[in-house]
Amino acid sequence: MPISETNAMIAGMTPKLQPGRWVYCHSADATEVSPDAFALIREKEGATLILPYDAAKSAGHDVRVVMALITLDIYSDLEGVGLTAAVASTLAKNDISCNVVAAYHHDHIFVAEGDADRALMALTALQQTAQTDAKNRPQT
């Protein structure tokens, strides 16, 4: 069952750094699909693919911007309000750029590879604050 209440999503998000290095790539051919792609997004300008570094490099894509992937290990409701905003705000306060990809079961946060550890620490601290708030909230 998806979680939709804002504080419950944040308190339960359990950010996990995933293995691998990722690259956002562009292809003018919006029909290009790679079996290695984490995501494929079609836009009028072409396709954006999120590929593992090695697959992107071997396909000749620009690999100068390497990303790390943090998955929020909670089944968040696609109609839930506030999780993306809380994550993005927390990372912004720590001067960390992020790109969020929402999937059916989880949210996935891409950050610059060099910011991965700081991002994970910031998101874990956000989660802990939400857990403390939930414990201290009066029961109704």
For each residue, the residues with C-beta under 8 A, 3 or more apart:
1: 75
2: 75 76 77 78 80
3: 8 9 12 74 75 76 77 80
4: 8 9 76 77 79 80 81
5: 8 9 80
6: 9 10 80 81 82 83 86
7: 10 11 130 133 134
8: 3 4 5 11 12 134
9: 3 4 5 6 12 13 74 76 77 80 82 83
10: 6 7 13 82 83 86 126 127 130
11: 7 8 127 130 131 133 134
12: 3 8 9 74 127
13: 9 10 72 73 74 76 83 87 107 123 126 127
14: 72 73 74 127
15: 70 71 72 73 109 120 123 124 127
16: 70 71 72 73
17: 68 69 70 116 117 120
18: 68 69 70 71
19:
20: 52 53 69
21: 52 53 66 67 68 113
22: 38 50 51 52 53 66 67 68 69 110
23: 50 51 52 53 56 57 61 62 63 65 66 67
24: 48 49 50 65 67 99 110
25: 48 49 50 51 56 59 61 62
26: 45 46 47 48 49 61
27: 30 32 46 47 49
28: 45 46
29: 32 46 47
30: 27 42 43 46 47
31: 47
32: 27 29 47 49
33: 37 40
34: 37 40 49 51 55 59
35:
36: 51 52 55
37: 33 34 40 49 50 51
38: 22 50 51 52 69 101 108
39: 48 49 50 101
40: 33 34 37 47 48 49
41: 47 48 49
42: 30 46 47
43: 30 46 47 48
44:
45: 26 28
46: 26 27 28 29 30 42 43
47: 26 27 29 30 31 32 40 41 42 43
48: 24 25 26 39 40 41 43
49: 24 25 26 27 32 34 37 39 40 41 56
50: 22 23 24 25 37 38 39 67 101 110
51: 22 23 25 34 36 37 38 55 56 59 61
52: 20 21 22 23 36 38 55 56
53: 20 21 22 23 56 57 63 66
54: 57 58
55: 34 36 51 52 58 59
56: 23 25 49 51 52 53 59 61 63
57: 23 53 54 60 61 63
58: 54 55
59: 25 34 51 55 56
60: 57
61: 23 25 26 51 56 57
62: 23 25 65
63: 23 53 56 57 66
64:
65: 23 24 62 112
66: 21 22 23 53 63 112 113
67: 21 22 23 24 50 99 110 111 112 113
68: 17 18 21 22 110 111 112 113 115 116 119
69: 17 18 20 22 38 108 109 110
70: 15 16 17 18 108 109 110 111 116 119 120 123
71: 15 16 18 106 107 108 109
72: 13 14 15 16 76 83 87 106 107 108 109 123
73: 13 14 15 16 106
74: 3 9 12 13 14 106
75: 1 2 3 105 106
76: 2 3 4 9 13 72 80 83 102 106 107
77: 2 3 4 9 80
78: 2 102 104
79: 4
80: 2 3 4 5 6 9 76 77 83
81: 4 6
82: 6 9 10 85 86
83: 6 9 10 13 72 76 80 86 87 107
84: 87 88 100 102 107
85: 82 88 89
86: 6 10 82 83 89 90 126
87: 13 72 83 84 90 91 98 100 107 109 123 126
88: 84 85 91 92 98 100
89: 85 86 92 93
90: 86 87 93 94 122 123 125 126
91: 87 88 94 96 97 98 109 111 119 122 123
92: 88 89 95 96
93: 89 90 122
94: 90 91 118 119 122
95: 92
96: 91 92 111 112 115 118 119 122
97: 91 111 112 115
98: 87 88 91 109 110 111 119
99: 24 67 109 110 111
100: 84 87 88 107 108 109 110
101: 38 39 50 107 108 109 110
102: 76 78 84 107 108
103: 106 107 108
104: 78
105: 75
106: 71 72 73 74 75 76 103
107: 13 71 72 76 83 84 87 100 101 102 103
108: 38 69 70 71 72 100 101 102 103
109: 15 69 70 71 72 87 91 98 99 100 101 119 123
110: 22 24 50 67 68 69 70 98 99 100 101
111: 67 68 70 91 96 97 98 99 115 116 119
112: 65 66 67 68 96 97 115 116
113: 21 66 67 68 116
114:
115: 68 96 97 111 112 118 119
116: 17 68 70 111 112 113 119 120
117: 17 120 121
118: 94 96 115 121 122
119: 68 70 91 94 96 98 109 111 115 116 122 123
120: 15 17 70 116 117 123 124
121: 117 118 124 125
122: 90 91 93 94 96 118 119 125 126
123: 13 15 70 72 87 90 91 109 119 120 126 127
124: 15 120 121 127 128
125: 90 121 122 128 129
126: 10 13 86 87 90 122 123 129 130
127: 10 11 12 13 14 15 123 124 130 131
128: 124 125 131 132
129: 125 126 132 133
130: 7 10 11 126 127 133 134
131: 11 127 128 134 135
132: 128 129 135 136
133: 7 11 129 130 136 137
134: 7 8 11 130 131 137
135: 131 132
136: 132 133
137: 133 134
138:
139:
140:
